Amino acid sequence: MAEESDQERTEPASPQRLQKAREDGQVVQSRELATFVVLMTGGATLWMMGSGLGQTLSHIVRDGLQFDPAIARDSSHVMAQLSNQFIEAALALVPFLALVVIATLASPLLLRGWLFSAKAFAPKFDRLNPLSGIKRMFSSQGLIELVKSLAKAGLLGGVAAWLIWSNLGAIFSLSLEEPSLAIQHMGDLIGKVFLLAAGAMIFIVVIDLPYQLWSYYNKLKMTKEQLRQESKESEGDPHLKAHIRAQQREMARHRMMAEIPTADVVVTNPTHYAVALKYSEGKMRAPRVVAKGADAVAARIRELAAEHKVPLMEAPPLARALFRHTELGDEIPATLYAAVAEVLAYVFQLRHFQQVGGAYPNAPTALPVPPELDPLRATA
């Protein structure tokens, strides 16, 4: 039962899945919204331009029916006149057609923004399978589309019939008016009826748009296993990442151990911690930590230091403070300058004794380590 529930698509689509779907051309689409925008644009344009467009077209028709009998048989003159009338009619319709085309291209941007995906044009031969087509026709999606089509046809037809019936007197009165005035009133009436009929589609859009959004995101839902797999692919396998981090730590440890022979001194706890320091006068502003470790690593640092004759100095508070408050390659904290200076002074005196001889230097005691830097004393 747990395995079955784990395979159910209960998780919202991740940003990566949404982006991939968009690249594949799978985006939210509402044909009802696009139809509504186009019809409203066409209706509003027709309402505003109806009278002027009607007069222009009637003028073209009237001029086309008038001709000079002397040139009636001249085919070249007839073709020129037809060409001029066609151009005049096209120019009159250009604003209306341009606005409708712009609305057609802009309506999809309301939901998904600008998108061009070549994958959407790729042929899908599974759609040619008649069984798949029949299955889609009788699916829940097909049933919903059928209900929407019937509702849309019924709504638009009912609203158009009601508008025509309520304006029946105005329609009949057109026959009693002057032709030019009748054409103007007819254009206004057609635009008004068309605009109000198209506006009725807002009820279908209000229902269809939330459904399309829900359906789109529901189809892209993921199972928990898909989320885990996607996380592995995007961020990397956690086991592999842990292995890489372990290798990086091992490489860093090898580099650290290689620095120990160049150190000036190794400060110890004496057994739990070991910190190797190096200072080059004129090249460094302050001594730097070239190696540090605890327990087994500290023991290995002490062994390498002994093999390469690097001085070891027991200073538990200083070792604990350096281990806690520094990282590899860091300069020592300014608050530890005095303590480390005493240690280095002793190391340089010891080096001079080994090379020249003389009095054996005394190791410093009670180094000035601030209590707040010593983890043992700070928590006491």
N, C-alpha and C positions, 0 to 999 in steps of 0.2 A: 504493500500500500504506500509506503514511504517513497519507493522508487517511482510509482505512478504519479504521485503528487509532485515529485521533483521534476517530472517531464511536462507538467502542465504549464502553459504559457501564462504565467501569473505576474511576471515582472514587466514594468514599463520599458519601452525600447530605450536603449542607451544612446547617447549622442553619436557614437560611432555607427550604430545601426541606422539611425535616422539619416546621417550624412551619406552612407552607402546607398540607402534607398533613393535618396535624392539624386545621387550620381547615376543611378540606374533608370531615372525618369519616373520613379514611383513617388508621387506627391499628392497632396490633398486636391481633389477636383470636385467642383460642384457645377454641373451643367445648368442647373436651375439658376444659380447666381449669374453665370455668364449670359444666359438667355435673358434674365431680368435686366441686366445692365444694357445689353444691346437693344432690347425693345424699348426701354425707357429713354435711351439716347435717341433712337429713331423716332419715338413718339413726340419727345420734346422738340426735336428739330423739325418734325413735320408740322407740329402745332405753330411754331414760330415762323416757319417758312411757307406754310400751306397756302395762304392767300397769294403771296408773291409768286410762288412756284406755279400755282394754278393759272394766274394771269399770263405768266411767261409761256407756259405750254399752250394755252388757248391762242395766244398771239402767234405762236409758231404754226399751229394748225390752221388758223385763219389765213395766214400768209401763204401756206402751202396750197390752199384751195383756190387762191387767186392766181391767175396767169394771163398773159397776153396772148390772144389767139394767133397773133402773127408769128410767134416763136414757139407755139405749142408743139410743133413737129420737130423742133430742134433738140435732138437727144442730148447734146453736150450742155445746152442750157438747163435742161431738166436735171441732169446729174449734178451740175454745179449748184443748183438750187437745193436739191436734196442733201448735198454735202454740207452746205451752209446751215441748213435747218438741223441737221444731225449734230453739228458742232455746237450750235446755239443751245440745243436741248441738253447736250452733255455738260456744257458749262453751267447750265442752270441746276443740274442734278449733282454737280461735283461737291458742293458743301455738304449736302445731305449724305451722299455716299462716303465722303471722307470721314465725317464724324462717326458713322456706323462702323467703318473699318477700324478707326482708332479705338472705339469702344470694344470691338471684337478682340483686338490685340491686347488691350489693357485689362480686360476683365479677369484673365487668369492671374495677373499680378496681384490682385487683391488678396489672394490666399497664399500663393507660393513664391511671389517675387519672380525675378527674371531667372529663367532656367533653360539651358540648352543641353540636351543629353543625346549623344549619338546612339547610345544603347537602346533608346526608345524606338529608333528606326530599324533596329535589327529584326530580321524576319523570325517569327515564332511559329514553326510548323505544327506545333501541338494544337494551335488554334484552328487548323484545317481539319482536325479530327471531328467528324459529325457527332460522335458520341459525347465528346467534350462539350460541343455546342449545345446539344440537347440537355446535357446535365446542367449547364449554366442557365438555360432557359427555365428549367424547373427548380432551380435553386432558390434559397431564401432571398438572395440578392435580386434574381430575376423577378420574383414575386413583388418585391418592394418597388422595383422600377416600373412594373406594370401598374401597381396601385398609384404611383406618382403620376404616370402618364394619364391614367383615367381621371385622377383628381385635377390635373392641370387642364385637360381638355374640358372637363365639366365646369371648372371655375371660369376659365376664359370664355367659354361659350355662353355660360349663364350671365356673366357680367356684360359681355358684348350685346347679348339679346336685350338685357335690361336697359342698357344705354341707348340702343336703337329705338326701343319702344318708348322710352321717356322723351326722346327727341324726335318722335315721329311727326309731330306738327311742324317742327322746323324743317324737316326733310321735305315734306309736301309743299311747304311755302316757297321752296327754292324755285319751283316751276312758275311762280307768279312774279319773280323778280327779273330785273334786267340781267342779261347773260353775264356781263362782267361782274356785277354785284353778286349774282348767284354763284359764280365760280369762287369768288373770294369767301363767301359764307360757307360754301361746301368744303373748301380747304380747311377753314377753321374748325368746322364740325368733324371732319375726318380726323384731324390731328387730336382734337379733344377726346373723341371716342377711343382712338387708338391708345392715347396716353393713359386714360383711366383704366382701360382693359388691361394694359400691360402692368399698371401699378398694382392690380389685384394679385399679381404673381408674388408680391412680397410675402404673402401668407405661406406660399409653398417654400420660398427661400428660407424663411424663419424656421421651418420644420426640417428642411433638407440639410442646411448648413451644419447644425450641430450633429446631425446623424452622420454626415460625411466625415467630420472630424473624429467622431467616436470610432467609426468603422476603420478609418485609416490607422489610427494609433492602436486599435485593438488587433488589427492584422499584423502589426509589427511587434507585438508583445513577445517576450523572450522567456525561455525556461531558465531556471536557476543554473542549470548546467551550461547553457549558452552564455550566460553572464560570466561564469567562471572561466570558460574557455576564452572568451573575448578579453577578459582581464589578463589571462596568461599571454595572449598574443600581443596585447598592447604594452603591458608592463614587463613581460618576461616571466618564465617559469620561476616560482619562488625557490625551488630546489636548486635550479641552475644559478640563480642570483646568489644564493647562500654559498654555493660552491665557488663562484667567482670571488665573492668577498673573502672567503677563506684563503684562496690563492693570493689575493692581494695582500692580506695580512701576513701571509708567509713570506711573500716577496719583500714586504716592508721590514719584516723581522730580519731577513738575510741582509738587507742593506744596512739596517741598524747595527747588526753584529759586525759588519765590515768596518764600521766607524769606530769601534771600541779601541783598536790598536792606536788610533790617532788621538785619543782623549788624553787630557792632562791629569784627570783624577776621577775615581769612581767613589761616590759617597754612598755608604750602605747603612742599613737599619740596625743590626748588621745582616740579618738573614732574610727578612721579608721583602725589603726593597733595595734596589740598586739603581743609581742615576749617574751616568757618565757625563762629565762636563769638559768643554774645550774652550780655550780662549787664545786668540791670536792678536797680539797687540798691534794696533794700526790697521787691522783688517776687520775687527769686530768691535761694535760699540760696547758689548757686554758679553760675558760667557754664555755659551749656548749649550742646550741639552742635545747630545748626539745619540744617547741610548738611555732607555729606562725600562724597568720591568719589575714584576713582583713574583715571589715564590720561585718556580722553576726557571723562569726567564731571568730573574735576578741572580740565581745561582749560576746560570750560564754566562751572564755578564761578568760575574766575579772570576769565573774560570778563565775566560778570555783575557781579562785584565791581568790576571796573574801570569798567564803564558807570555804576554807581551810586555811585562814589567811596568804596567800602568799602576800608579799608587792607589791603594785602597784605604779609605778613611772612614772609620765608624763615627757617624754623627746622626743618630736616629731622628731627632726633630727636623734637622735640615733635609734628610733623605725623604721623610714623609711629606714635608712641605713641597719639595721639588717635584715629587711624584704626583701629588694631587693638583698642583697649580701650574704645571707646564706640559707642553706637548713636544714631540720630536721636532727639532729644528728651532724651537722657540728660544728667545733670550730669557734669562732668568728674571723674575719680577724685581722691580726696583727695591722693594722692601727687603729683599734678600741679598742685596749688594754687599753689605757689611759682612754678613756671615760667610758668603762665598769668597770675599776678598781675603779673609783670614785663612780659609782653606787653601786658596791658591798661593798665598804667601808662604804657607808651610810647605806646599809641594815644590815651589821654586827653591826654597832653602834646602829641602831634601835633595833635590836634583844637584844643587851646588855642592852639597856634602859628598854625594856619590862621585862627582867628577873631580873635585879638588881636595876634599877632606875638611878637617876642622871639627868644630863642635857639632854634635848631633842635634838637630833642631827638635824642639818640643812641640808635640801636636797640640793644637788649640783645644781648649775645653770651654764649655758654657757659651757656645756660639749664640750671637744675638738673633734668634729666630722669633719673630712676632708670634704670640700665642694663637692669634686668630688664623694663622697659616698652617699651624700644626693640627692635622685632623684629630689626633689623639687628645691634645690639650683643649681644642676648641669644643669637643663634645663632652668633656669632663665636667 
